[in-house]
Amino acid sequence: MGGIGIWQLVIVAVIVVLLFGTKKLRNLGGDLGSAVKGFKSAIGEDKEQKNSAEKTSDTLADNSTSATEDVSKTTASKTKETDQV
């Protein structure tokens, strides 16, 4: 009791086919499949953009850290040269 049996699903399927016809249902299924495929590709593109943005920010952070270290090394070496003279 309370559950939907296999025969009830078969009856509903037969009624739907009789109401809409197989051609219209096939077109509806194709449209639904295209919509799902487009949605998945949009999600994938969004993830790719997010990952590339994270990589870019990580690269920029690494480059700025390297640049800061280079500047401090250059400043330290110039200070040593000045002290020696």
Phi and psi in degrees as a GROMACS rama.xvg file:
@    title "Ramachandran Plot"
@    xaxis  label "Phi"
@    yaxis  label "Psi"
@TYPE xy
87.9393  -17.5807  GLY-2
-96.5595  160.226  GLY-3
-95.2008  123.127  ILE-4
-86.643  170.247  GLY-5
-64.5878  -36.5715  ILE-6
-68.5296  -34.5  TRP-7
-66.7386  -39.6749  GLN-8
-65.5946  -38.3741  LEU-9
-64.7784  -42.9037  VAL-10
-63.5839  -42.8241  ILE-11
-63.7436  -41.8576  VAL-12
-62.7556  -41.9428  ALA-13
-63.9045  -42.6736  VAL-14
-63.8784  -42.4494  ILE-15
-63.6145  -42.6285  VAL-16
-64.6203  -40.1654  VAL-17
-66.514  -37.6676  LEU-18
-71.4983  -46.7098  LEU-19
-100.108  -28.4478  PHE-20
87.2053  155.42  GLY-21
-71.3333  -34.6655  THR-22
-64.5734  -45.4444  LYS-23
-66.1584  -38.9489  LYS-24
-66.0701  -38.1183  LEU-25
-63.4087  -44.0403  ARG-26
-64.0787  -40.1124  ASN-27
-63.5733  -41.6621  LEU-28
-64.2095  -41.1351  GLY-29
-64.3453  -42.3963  GLY-30
-64.3848  -40.3652  ASP-31
-65.3745  -41.2942  LEU-32
-63.3037  -41.2334  GLY-33
-64.004  -39.441  SER-34
-65.1508  -42.0775  ALA-35
-65.554  -41.2232  VAL-36
-64.0155  -42.2668  LYS-37
-63.389  -39.532  GLY-38
-64.4024  -44.0163  PHE-39
-63.9113  -40.9269  LYS-40
-67.5939  -36.0356  SER-41
-65.9134  -39.9437  ALA-42
-63.4227  -43.4135  ILE-43
-63.5903  -40.8902  GLY-44
-64.7586  -38.8115  GLU-45
-64.0589  -41.8677  ASP-46
-65.1693  -39.9658  LYS-47
-63.5614  -42.6247  GLU-48
-64.9206  -39.2261  GLN-49
-65.5079  -44.0428  LYS-50
-64.8182  -41.0098  ASN-51
-67.7614  -34.829  SER-52
-66.492  -40.2795  ALA-53
-65.3872  -41.975  GLU-54
-63.2951  -41.3676  LYS-55
-64.1456  -43.7839  THR-56
-66.8182  -37.7322  SER-57
-64.9167  -41.876  ASP-58
-64.4278  -42.7454  THR-59
-63.9548  -40.4855  LEU-60
-64.7369  -41.7083  ALA-61
-64.8381  -42.4652  ASP-62
-65.2407  -40.1916  ASN-63
-68.4396  -36.0645  SER-64
-65.5501  -42.7914  THR-65
-64.6752  -41.7459  SER-66
-64.3387  -40.1998  ALA-67
-64.7896  -41.7578  THR-68
-64.7203  -41.1117  GLU-69
-62.3342  -42.7991  ASP-70
-64.5173  -43.0822  VAL-71
-67.4073  -35.6872  SER-72
-66.3906  -43.2647  LYS-73
-64.1842  -42.0446  THR-74
-64.5173  -41.0114  THR-75
-65.8278  -41.8289  ALA-76
-67.8504  -36.9619  SER-77
-66.5315  -37.3797  LYS-78
-65.4654  -39.9867  THR-79
-64.3951  -41.3653  LYS-80
-63.2851  -41.3337  GLU-81
-66.8011  -39.5452  THR-82
-66.3615  -34.789  ASP-83
-73.3738  -30.3527  GLN-84
